[in-house]
Amino acid sequence: MDYLVLEGSPYRIGMQKAKFDGNYLDKVMEYYDKEKNPQFDEWIKTKAIPYVEKEWPDMNEEIKGYIDVSGYSKNFFFKYIFSQVKCQFSCTNIVLYTEDAGFVCAKNTDLNYFESPNIFFYHYKPNNGYEFFCYDYKASFGGQGMNSIGFCQGGTSQSGIVERPGKMPEVGSPSVFIGRHNIQFAARANDASDNWKKHPFFDKGGAAINLDASGKSFHINRSMTICDIKENTQFPVYCSGFWNIDNYHWQKNFNEILKWGKAVQLYAEKFFRGKQKYYLQDLVDFLRSHGPDWAEYGQWCRHYPEDKHLCTVVSHICIPAQKTVLYCHGNPCENLYKEFSFNDND
């Protein structure tokens, strides 16, 4: 199976995901929940669950379908959602205009190499909103990919930012909820960007990039106290960690991650330097590319153990003009891209 089809009501989609995932959360929560925290448990019960029930009824219904099939308790599942702030990874995204395919949005997803079996591609066919094709962890909600109207979205996390004093919310939305709402309901990049402003945010810091079928594109920096949004006007544009990293304050123990983000940007600039026109194959070659030393900072196709931190576990290219997504499992330099087309599913 190359991708999983999920369709119907939120409750039914949750049921289908639970059947596919099996006991996935048992393994995940061995890591997330090994340090017991009664205060966190109480916060989940008194703040997080009531907030989601009120502000995200569709997500709450999907979660209900999941736990009714899986047998996990609601508290347990919500601990999983709000524990993802502990994750640290730095994926890479690019938006550019190509002569043969128009505007495209692509991503290499860089995670711990052993997480590869936990990442999958999904074709969502919900009762409300647009169909969309995306990748995500099991037990998550699917937000990075493209919908049937041609809206595309990608992103990357960036832990370690120093939040603005006095502005921390008591509770808010996980990044995956906002991303899911965008890809399911947004047709325009402006609307999706507005959603990042609208919802209180309660997650690790991260950057998002979007693109719609008209070529409109924005990049977004989001943390619990920061929401900085700017339209992209020059292409190619690259995303790895926060945009304009030097404009923010960072915890000292995250210096290595910051160096990586800067190196990724520099690597991309060097790759495309001197080219007057770009073609889809240029993008494919780029996503598959390495420098002379795979262990050096800045690689776009990352390999373990050469890279001591992360590995590229999936890659995809969204082509709005063709209603098509090219996608592959594993390092793109070692695997062929397969094609998903909304035209084939009309």
Residue, then its C-alpha position, 0 to 999 in steps of 0.5 A: m500500500d502506497y497511501l491510505v484513503l480516509e473518507g467520511s465524517p470526522y468520527r469515521i476517519g478517526m476510526q479508520k486511522a485507529k484500525f490502521d495504526g494498531n498499537y502505535l501510540d503504546k510505543v510513542m508514549e513510552y518515550y513521551d510519558k516516561e517522566k510522570n507529571p501530575q501537573f501536566d495530567e491535570w492540565i490536560k484534563t481541566k484545560a486542554i480537553p475542554y478547549v479542544e471540545k469547544e474550539w475544534p469540534d471536528m477534531n474532537e469528533e475524529i479523536k473520539g472515533y480513534i479512541d473508540v476503536s483503539g481503546y486508548s483513553k481520552n486523556f492518554f490521546f490528548k497527552y500524545i497530542f500536546s506532548q509533541v512539543k518535545c519533538q525536535f526536527s528540522c525539515t526542508n521546504i521550497v517553493l519555486y516557479t518552473e517553466d514546465a509545471g508552473f508554481v510548485c511546493a516541495k518538502n523533504t521530511d527529516l526525522n530520526y531514521f527509525e521513525s520511517p515506518n511511522i510516517f505515511f501518505y494519506h488521501y483524505k476524502p472528508n464529508n466537508g471541505y476539500e479532498f487532500f493528499c498529505y503525509d504525516y505521522k500515524a495518529s496525527f491529523g494530516g496538514q502538509g501536502m496539497n488539496s484538490i483546489g491546489f492549495c499547498q502547505g509545508g513546514t518545519s519545527q524550530s525548538g529553542i526560541v525564547e518567547r516574548p515575556g508576558k504573552m504565554p497563553e494558558v492553553g491553545s491549539p496544537s500546530v497540527f490542528i491549524g495545519r489540518h484546518n488549512i489544508q481541508f478548507a483553505a483555497r487561498a494562501n491569504d486565508a490560511s495565513d489568517n488562520w495562523k493569526k486567528h488561533p491561539f498557539f500551544d506548541k513548539g515553535g515552527a515555520a510554515i510555507n504555503l502556496d495557492a494555485s494563483g502563485k500566491s505564497f506566504h511564510i509564517n513564523r509561529s510560536m506560543t507568543i510569536c506570529d510573523i507572516k510575510e508574503n513571498t515575492q522572490f523565488p525560489v524561497y526556502c524554509s528550514g526552521f524559522w525564517n530570518i533566524d537572527n531576528y529572534h532570541w534563542q536558547k544557547n543549547f540550540n545553537e547546532i540546530l540554528k547552524w543547520g538552518k542557516a547552512v540549509q539556506l546557503y546550500a540551496e542558494k548555491f545550488f540554484r545560483g546562476k540559473q535563469k529558468y527552472y524546470l521540474q527536473d531541477l527541483v527533483d535533482f535538488l531534493r535528491s542532492h548532497g554536498p561533497d560530504w553527507a555529514e556536513y551541515g546543509q544537506w537537503c537529502r539527509h542520510y543516517p549514519e552520515d548525518k548523526h542527527l536525522c534522515t530524510v524519510v519521505s519527500h513530496i512535490c505538489i504541482p497545483a496546475q496539474k492537481t498532482v503530487l509526486y511522492c516517495h518513501g525514503n531518501p529521494c536519491e535512492n527511490l523513485y517518485k510515484e504520482f498521485s493525481f486528483n484528476d484520477n479521483d474525480 
